[in-house]
Amino acid sequence: MKKIIIILVGVAVVATGGYFLIIKMDNDKQQLLGEDQQTNQQPQNQTNNTNISDSLVSDQIQVQTYEVIYTDAGYAPSELKINTGDTVVFKNESSFGMWTASAMHPNHTTYSGTSLQQHCPDLENNDFDQCKNGNPGTSWNFTFSKAGTFGYHNHAKSSHFGKIIVE
């Protein structure tokens, strides 16, 4: 009889411990998800990045859209940190044309490994090259599908440049 009581007490202790372990793991998971969401939002508060839209792709991955404003002084922000799959909208608020393209001027090979002559016109928008001069008031967007640090410039005014860091 003592053996049965000891076994039942042991089973009860293990079951209770398992229950609390599962509850703790669930709380830790919820905290981790909350921290991930705060981490994704934190850069918006620390920089001049403007997050224009969020769409939930899965429980843990958010794809975001950022805006880079092009003025007569250049791109702002000039450096932007994003995640793979995020989109950047380059908005021309300058008084002249904007042709946003991957570095290096004039060939634009850094992102895709192909030259301007090889990938323009970029009908599928895969090469981080606007491939044409956009008038003031227009915009162009690009979705970054691979990680890395990608310099870019205005092909129409190559002294204006920036950097996108894709994690």
FIKOLZA-1660 file (N, C-alpha, C; in steps of 0.1 Angstrom, whole numbers, plus 5000, padded with zeros to 4 digits):
% residues 167
   i   px   py   pz ch aa at
   1 5008 4988 5000  A  M  N
   1 5000 5000 5000  A  M CA
   1 5009 5013 5000  A  M  C
   2 5020 5012 5008  A  K  N
   2 5029 5024 5008  A  K CA
   2 5035 5026 4994  A  K  C
   3 5038 5016 4987  A  K  N
   3 5044 5017 4974  A  K CA
   3 5034 5024 4964  A  K  C
   4 5021 5021 4965  A  I  N
   4 5011 5027 4956  A  I CA
   4 5010 5042 4960  A  I  C
   5 5009 5045 4972  A  I  N
   5 5008 5059 4977  A  I CA
   5 5021 5067 4972  A  I  C
   6 5032 5061 4973  A  I  N
   6 5045 5068 4969  A  I CA
   6 5044 5070 4954  A  I  C
   7 5040 5060 4946  A  I  N
   7 5039 5061 4932  A  I CA
   7 5029 5071 4928  A  I  C
   8 5017 5072 4934  A  L  N
   8 5007 5082 4931  A  L CA
   8 5012 5096 4935  A  L  C
   9 5019 5097 4946  A  V  N
   9 5024 5110 4949  A  V CA
   9 5035 5114 4939  A  V  C
  10 5043 5105 4935  A  G  N
  10 5053 5108 4924  A  G CA
  10 5047 5112 4911  A  G  C
  11 5037 5105 4907  A  V  N
  11 5030 5108 4894  A  V CA
  11 5024 5122 4896  A  V  C
  12 5018 5125 4907  A  A  N
  12 5011 5138 4909  A  A CA
  12 5022 5149 4909  A  A  C
  13 5033 5147 4915  A  V  N
  13 5044 5157 4914  A  V CA
  13 5049 5159 4900  A  V  C
  14 5051 5148 4893  A  V  N
  14 5056 5150 4879  A  V CA
  14 5045 5157 4870  A  V  C
  15 5032 5153 4872  A  A  N
  15 5022 5159 4864  A  A CA
  15 5021 5174 4867  A  A  C
  16 5022 5178 4880  A  T  N
  16 5021 5192 4884  A  T CA
  16 5033 5199 4879  A  T  C
  17 5045 5194 4880  A  G  N
  17 5057 5200 4874  A  G CA
  17 5056 5202 4859  A  G  C
  18 5050 5192 4852  A  G  N
  18 5049 5193 4837  A  G CA
  18 5039 5204 4834  A  G  C
  19 5028 5204 4841  A  Y  N
  19 5018 5215 4839  A  Y CA
  19 5024 5229 4840  A  Y  C
  20 5031 5231 4851  A  F  N
  20 5038 5244 4853  A  F CA
  20 5048 5247 4842  A  F  C
  21 5055 5237 4838  A  L  N
  21 5066 5238 4828  A  L CA
  21 5059 5243 4814  A  L  C
  22 5048 5236 4811  A  I  N
  22 5041 5240 4799  A  I CA
  22 5036 5254 4799  A  I  C
  23 5030 5258 4811  A  I  N
  23 5025 5272 4813  A  I CA
  23 5036 5282 4811  A  I  C
  24 5048 5279 4817  A  K  N
  24 5059 5288 4817  A  K CA
  24 5064 5289 4802  A  K  C
  25 5065 5278 4795  A  M  N
  25 5070 5278 4781  A  M CA
  25 5060 5287 4773  A  M  C
  26 5047 5285 4775  A  D  N
  26 5037 5293 4767  A  D CA
  26 5039 5308 4770  A  D  C
  27 5041 5312 4783  A  N  N
  27 5044 5326 4787  A  N CA
  27 5056 5331 4781  A  N  C
  28 5067 5323 4781  A  D  N
  28 5080 5327 4775  A  D CA
  28 5078 5329 4760  A  D  C
  29 5070 5320 4753  A  K  N
  29 5068 5322 4739  A  K CA
  29 5060 5335 4736  A  K  C
  30 5050 5338 4744  A  Q  N
  30 5043 5350 4742  A  Q CA
  30 5052 5363 4745  A  Q  C
  31 5060 5362 4755  A  Q  N
  31 5069 5373 4757  A  Q CA
  31 5079 5375 4745  A  Q  C
  32 5084 5364 4740  A  L  N
  32 5093 5364 4729  A  L CA
  32 5086 5370 4717  A  L  C
  33 5074 5366 4714  A  L  N
  33 5067 5372 4703  A  L CA
  33 5065 5387 4705  A  L  C
  34 5062 5391 4717  A  G  N
  34 5060 5405 4720  A  G CA
  34 5073 5413 4718  A  G  C
  35 5084 5407 4722  A  E  N
  35 5097 5414 4721  A  E CA
  35 5100 5415 4706  A  E  C
  36 5097 5405 4698  A  D  N
  36 5100 5405 4683  A  D CA
  36 5092 5417 4677  A  D  C
  37 5079 5418 4681  A  Q  N
  37 5071 5429 4676  A  Q CA
  37 5077 5443 4680  A  Q  C
  38 5081 5444 4692  A  Q  N
  38 5087 5456 4697  A  Q CA
  38 5100 5459 4690  A  Q  C
  39 5108 5449 4687  A  T  N
  39 5121 5450 4680  A  T CA
  39 5118 5455 4666  A  T  C
  40 5108 5449 4659  A  N  N
  40 5104 5454 4646  A  N CA
  40 5100 5468 4646  A  N  C
  41 5093 5473 4656  A  Q  N
  41 5088 5486 4657  A  Q CA
  41 5099 5496 4662  A  Q  C
  42 5108 5492 4670  A  Q  N
  42 5118 5501 4676  A  Q CA
  42 5126 5509 4666  A  Q  C
  43 5131 5504 4655  A  P  N
  43 5138 5513 4646  A  P CA
  43 5130 5525 4641  A  P  C
  44 5117 5523 4640  A  Q  N
  44 5108 5534 4635  A  Q CA
  44 5109 5546 4645  A  Q  C
  45 5111 5543 4658  A  N  N
  45 5111 5554 4667  A  N CA
  45 5125 5560 4668  A  N  C
  46 5135 5553 4664  A  Q  N
  46 5149 5558 4666  A  Q CA
  46 5154 5565 4653  A  Q  C
  47 5148 5563 4642  A  T  N
  47 5152 5569 4629  A  T CA
  47 5141 5577 4623  A  T  C
  48 5144 5582 4611  A  N  N
  48 5134 5590 4604  A  N CA
  48 5126 5581 4594  A  N  C
  49 5127 5568 4596  A  N  N
  49 5120 5558 4587  A  N CA
  49 5105 5560 4589  A  N  C
  50 5098 5560 4579  A  T  N
  50 5083 5561 4579  A  T CA
  50 5077 5547 4575  A  T  C
  51 5071 5541 4584  A  N  N
  51 5065 5528 4582  A  N CA
  51 5051 5531 4577  A  N  C
  52 5048 5528 4564  A  I  N
  52 5035 5531 4558  A  I CA
  52 5025 5520 4560  A  I  C
  53 5029 5508 4560  A  S  N
  53 5019 5497 4561  A  S CA
  53 5025 5484 4566  A  S  C
  54 5018 5477 4574  A  D  N
  54 5022 5464 4579  A  D CA
  54 5012 5454 4574  A  D  C
  55 5016 5442 4570  A  S  N
  55 5007 5431 4567  A  S CA
  55 5013 5419 4573  A  S  C
  56 5004 5412 4580  A  L  N
  56 5008 5399 4587  A  L CA
  56 5010 5388 4577  A  L  C
  57 5022 5383 4576  A  V  N
  57 5024 5371 4567  A  V CA
  57 5023 5358 4574  A  V  C
  58 5028 5358 4586  A  S  N
  58 5026 5346 4595  A  S CA
  58 5026 5351 4609  A  S  C
  59 5026 5341 4618  A  D  N
  59 5025 5345 4632  A  D CA
  59 5037 5352 4637  A  D  C
  60 5049 5350 4631  A  Q  N
  60 5061 5356 4636  A  Q CA
  60 5068 5366 4626  A  Q  C
  61 5064 5366 4613  A  I  N
  61 5070 5374 4603  A  I CA
  61 5061 5385 4599  A  I  C
  62 5066 5398 4599  A  Q  N
  62 5058 5409 4594  A  Q CA
  62 5066 5415 4582  A  Q  C
  63 5059 5417 4571  A  V  N
  63 5065 5424 4560  A  V CA
  63 5061 5439 4561  A  V  C
  64 5071 5448 4560  A  Q  N
  64 5068 5462 4562  A  Q CA
  64 5071 5470 4549  A  Q  C
  65 5065 5481 4548  A  T  N
  65 5068 5490 4537  A  T CA
  65 5074 5503 4543  A  T  C
  66 5085 5508 4538  A  Y  N
  66 5092 5520 4543  A  Y CA
  66 5092 5530 4532  A  Y  C
  67 5094 5542 4535  A  E  N
  67 5094 5553 4526  A  E CA
  67 5107 5561 4527  A  E  C
  68 5114 5563 4515  A  V  N
  68 5126 5571 4515  A  V CA
  68 5122 5583 4506  A  V  C
  69 5124 5595 4511  A  I  N
  69 5120 5607 4504  A  I CA
  69 5132 5612 4497  A  I  C
  70 5131 5615 4484  A  Y  N
  70 5142 5621 4476  A  Y CA
  70 5138 5636 4474  A  Y  C
  71 5148 5645 4478  A  T  N
  71 5146 5659 4477  A  T CA
  71 5158 5665 4469  A  T  C
  72 5158 5678 4467  A  D  N
  72 5170 5684 4461  A  D CA
  72 5183 5682 4468  A  D  C
  73 5182 5679 4481  A  A  N
  73 5194 5676 4489  A  A CA
  73 5198 5661 4489  A  A  C
  74 5190 5652 4484  A  G  N
  74 5193 5638 4483  A  G CA
  74 5182 5630 4490  A  G  C
  75 5186 5617 4493  A  Y  N
  75 5177 5607 4499  A  Y CA
  75 5177 5609 4514  A  Y  C
  76 5164 5607 4520  A  A  N
  76 5163 5608 4534  A  A CA
  76 5153 5597 4539  A  A  C
  77 5156 5588 4548  A  P  N
  77 5169 5587 4553  A  P CA
  77 5179 5581 4543  A  P  C
  78 5192 5585 4545  A  S  N
  78 5202 5580 4535  A  S CA
  78 5206 5566 4538  A  S  C
  79 5203 5561 4550  A  E  N
  79 5206 5547 4554  A  E CA
  79 5194 5541 4561  A  E  C
  80 5190 5529 4556  A  L  N
  80 5177 5523 4561  A  L CA
  80 5180 5508 4564  A  L  C
  81 5176 5503 4576  A  K  N
  81 5177 5489 4579  A  K CA
  81 5164 5483 4578  A  K  C
  82 5163 5472 4570  A  I  N
  82 5150 5465 4568  A  I CA
  82 5152 5450 4569  A  I  C
  83 5141 5442 4567  A  N  N
  83 5142 5428 4567  A  N CA
  83 5140 5423 4553  A  N  C
  84 5144 5411 4550  A  T  N
  84 5142 5405 4537  A  T CA
  84 5127 5404 4535  A  T  C
  85 5122 5408 4523  A  G  N
  85 5108 5408 4520  A  G CA
  85 5101 5421 4522  A  G  C
  86 5108 5431 4529  A  D  N
  86 5103 5444 4530  A  D CA
  86 5104 5452 4517  A  D  C
  87 5095 5462 4516  A  T  N
  87 5094 5470 4504  A  T CA
  87 5098 5485 4508  A  T  C
  88 5106 5491 4499  A  V  N
  88 5109 5505 4501  A  V CA
  88 5103 5513 4490  A  V  C
  89 5096 5524 4493  A  V  N
  89 5090 5533 4483  A  V CA
  89 5099 5545 4483  A  V  C
  90 5105 5548 4471  A  F  N
  90 5113 5559 4469  A  F CA
  90 5104 5570 4463  A  F  C
  91 5102 5581 4470  A  K  N
  91 5093 5591 4466  A  K CA
  91 5100 5604 4462  A  K  C
  92 5098 5608 4450  A  N  N
  92 5105 5620 4444  A  N CA
  92 5098 5633 4448  A  N  C
  93 5103 5640 4457  A  E  N
  93 5098 5653 4461  A  E CA
  93 5108 5664 4457  A  E  C
  94 5117 5661 4448  A  S  N
  94 5127 5670 4443  A  S CA
  94 5122 5679 4432  A  S  C
  95 5130 5688 4427  A  S  N
  95 5126 5696 4415  A  S CA
  95 5131 5690 4402  A  S  C
  96 5138 5678 4403  A  F  N
  96 5143 5672 4391  A  F CA
  96 5141 5657 4391  A  F  C
  97 5146 5650 4381  A  G  N
  97 5143 5636 4380  A  G CA
  97 5150 5627 4390  A  G  C
  98 5144 5616 4392  A  M  N
  98 5150 5606 4401  A  M CA
  98 5150 5592 4394  A  M  C
  99 5162 5586 4393  A  W  N
  99 5163 5573 4388  A  W CA
  99 5171 5565 4398  A  W  C
 100 5164 5559 4408  A  T  N
 100 5170 5551 4419  A  T CA
 100 5176 5538 4413  A  T  C
 101 5188 5535 4416  A  A  N
 101 5195 5523 4411  A  A CA
 101 5205 5518 4420  A  A  C
 102 5208 5505 4420  A  S  N
 102 5218 5499 4428  A  S CA
 102 5232 5505 4424  A  S  C
 103 5241 5505 4434  A  A  N
 103 5255 5509 4431  A  A CA
 103 5261 5499 4421  A  A  C
 104 5271 5502 4415  A  M  N
 104 5279 5514 4414  A  M CA
 104 5275 5521 4401  A  M  C
 105 5276 5534 4402  A  H  N
 105 5273 5542 4390  A  H CA
 105 5285 5541 4380  A  H  C
 106 5282 5539 4367  A  P  N
 106 5269 5539 4360  A  P CA
 106 5263 5525 4357  A  P  C
 107 5269 5514 4362  A  N  N
 107 5265 5501 4357  A  N CA
 107 5254 5494 4366  A  N  C
 108 5253 5498 4378  A  H  N
 108 5242 5492 4387  A  H CA
 108 5242 5477 4389  A  H  C
 109 5254 5472 4392  A  T  N
 109 5256 5457 4393  A  T CA
 109 5255 5452 4407  A  T  C
 110 5255 5460 4417  A  T  N
 110 5257 5455 4431  A  T CA
 110 5246 5445 4435  A  T  C
 111 5233 5448 4433  A  Y  N
 111 5222 5440 4438  A  Y CA
 111 5220 5427 4429  A  Y  C
 112 5219 5428 4416  A  S  N
 112 5216 5417 4408  A  S CA
 112 5228 5410 4402  A  S  C
 113 5239 5417 4401  A  G  N
 113 5251 5411 4394  A  G CA
 113 5250 5413 4379  A  G  C
 114 5240 5420 4374  A  T  N
 114 5239 5423 4360  A  T CA
 114 5240 5438 4358  A  T  C
 115 5244 5442 4346  A  S  N
 115 5246 5456 4343  A  S CA
 115 5233 5463 4339  A  S  C
 116 5233 5476 4339  A  L  N
 116 5222 5484 4335  A  L CA
 116 5217 5479 4321  A  L  C
 117 5227 5477 4312  A  Q  N
 117 5223 5473 4298  A  Q CA
 117 5217 5459 4298  A  Q  C
 118 5221 5450 4307  A  Q  N
 118 5215 5437 4308  A  Q CA
 118 5201 5436 4314  A  Q  C
 119 5198 5444 4324  A  H  N
 119 5186 5442 4331  A  H CA
 119 5175 5453 4328  A  H  C
 120 5178 5463 4321  A  C  N
 120 5168 5473 4318  A  C CA
 120 5163 5471 4304  A  C  C
 121 5150 5472 4302  A  P  N
 121 5140 5475 4312  A  P CA
 121 5137 5463 4321  A  P  C
 122 5136 5466 4334  A  D  N
 122 5133 5456 4344  A  D CA
 122 5118 5454 4345  A  D  C
 123 5112 5447 4337  A  L  N
 123 5097 5446 4337  A  L CA
 123 5092 5438 4349  A  L  C
 124 5100 5430 4355  A  E  N
 124 5095 5422 4367  A  E CA
 124 5100 5429 4380  A  E  C
 125 5107 5440 4379  A  N  N
 125 5112 5448 4391  A  N CA
 125 5120 5439 4401  A  N  C
 126 5130 5431 4395  A  N  N
 126 5138 5422 4403  A  N CA
 126 5152 5427 4406  A  N  C
 127 5156 5438 4399  A  D  N
 127 5170 5442 4399  A  D CA
 127 5174 5455 4406  A  D  C
 128 5166 5460 4415  A  F  N
 128 5169 5472 4422  A  F CA
 128 5174 5483 4413  A  F  C
 129 5167 5486 4403  A  D  N
 129 5170 5496 4393  A  D CA
 129 5157 5501 4387  A  D  C
 130 5155 5514 4389  A  Q  N
 130 5142 5520 4384  A  Q CA
 130 5142 5520 4369  A  Q  C
 131 5154 5519 4362  A  C  N
 131 5155 5518 4348  A  C CA
 131 5150 5530 4340  A  C  C
 132 5146 5540 4346  A  K  N
 132 5141 5552 4339  A  K CA
 132 5141 5564 4349  A  K  C
 133 5141 5576 4343  A  N  N
 133 5140 5588 4351  A  N CA
 133 5126 5591 4355  A  N  C
 134 5123 5592 4368  A  G  N
 134 5110 5595 4372  A  G CA
 134 5109 5610 4375  A  G  C
 135 5098 5616 4370  A  N  N
 135 5096 5631 4372  A  N CA
 135 5093 5634 4387  A  N  C
 136 5095 5647 4390  A  P  N
 136 5091 5651 4404  A  P CA
 136 5076 5647 4406  A  P  C
 137 5073 5643 4419  A  G  N
 137 5060 5639 4422  A  G CA
 137 5057 5624 4420  A  G  C
 138 5066 5617 4414  A  T  N
 138 5064 5602 4411  A  T CA
 138 5071 5594 4422  A  T  C
 139 5068 5582 4423  A  S  N
 139 5075 5573 4432  A  S CA
 139 5078 5559 4425  A  S  C
 140 5087 5552 4431  A  W  N
 140 5091 5539 4426  A  W CA
 140 5093 5530 4438  A  W  C
 141 5088 5518 4438  A  N  N
 141 5090 5509 4449  A  N CA
 141 5098 5496 4445  A  N  C
 142 5105 5491 4455  A  F  N
 142 5113 5478 4453  A  F CA
 142 5112 5470 4466  A  F  C
 143 5109 5457 4463  A  T  N
 143 5109 5447 4474  A  T CA
 143 5122 5440 4474  A  T  C
 144 5129 5440 4486  A  F  N
 144 5142 5434 4487  A  F CA
 144 5141 5419 4491  A  F  C
 145 5145 5410 4482  A  S  N
 145 5143 5396 4484  A  S CA
 145 5155 5389 4489  A  S  C
 146 5166 5396 4491  A  K  N
 146 5178 5390 4496  A  K CA
 146 5185 5399 4506  A  K  C
 147 5192 5392 4515  A  A  N
 147 5199 5400 4526  A  A CA
 147 5213 5405 4521  A  A  C
 148 5217 5416 4527  A  G  N
 148 5230 5422 4523  A  G CA
 148 5229 5437 4525  A  G  C
 149 5240 5444 4523  A  T  N
 149 5241 5458 4523  A  T CA
 149 5242 5463 4509  A  T  C
 150 5232 5471 4505  A  F  N
 150 5232 5476 4491  A  F CA
 150 5232 5491 4490  A  F  C
 151 5243 5496 4484  A  G  N
 151 5244 5510 4481  A  G CA
 151 5235 5513 4469  A  G  C
 152 5230 5525 4469  A  Y  N
 152 5222 5530 4457  A  Y CA
 152 5225 5544 4454  A  Y  C
 153 5220 5549 4443  A  H  N
 153 5223 5563 4439  A  H CA
 153 5212 5568 4430  A  H  C
 154 5211 5581 4427  A  N  N
 154 5202 5586 4417  A  N CA
 154 5211 5586 4404  A  N  C
 155 5207 5578 4394  A  H  N
 155 5215 5577 4382  A  H CA
 155 5215 5591 4375  A  H  C
 156 5204 5599 4377  A  A  N
 156 5203 5612 4371  A  A CA
 156 5212 5622 4378  A  A  C
 157 5216 5620 4390  A  K  N
 157 5224 5629 4398  A  K CA
 157 5232 5620 4408  A  K  C
 158 5243 5614 4403  A  S  N
 158 5250 5603 4410  A  S CA
 158 5257 5608 4423  A  S  C
 159 5257 5621 4426  A  S  N
 159 5263 5625 4439  A  S CA
 159 5253 5623 4450  A  S  C
 160 5240 5619 4447  A  H  N
 160 5230 5616 4457  A  H CA
 160 5230 5601 4458  A  H  C
 161 5232 5596 4470  A  F  N
 161 5233 5581 4472  A  F CA
 161 5228 5578 4486  A  F  C
 162 5226 5565 4488  A  G  N
 162 5222 5560 4501  A  G CA
 162 5225 5545 4503  A  G  C
 163 5220 5539 4513  A  K  N
 163 5223 5525 4516  A  K CA
 163 5211 5518 4522  A  K  C
 164 5208 5506 4518  A  I  N
 164 5198 5498 4523  A  I CA
 164 5205 5486 4529  A  I  C
 165 5202 5483 4542  A  I  N
 165 5208 5472 4549  A  I CA
 165 5196 5462 4551  A  I  C
 166 5197 5450 4545  A  V  N
 166 5187 5440 4545  A  V CA
 166 5191 5429 4554  A  V  C
 167 5184 5426 4564  A  E  N
 167 5188 5415 4574  A  E CA
 167 5179 5403 4571  A  E  C
% end
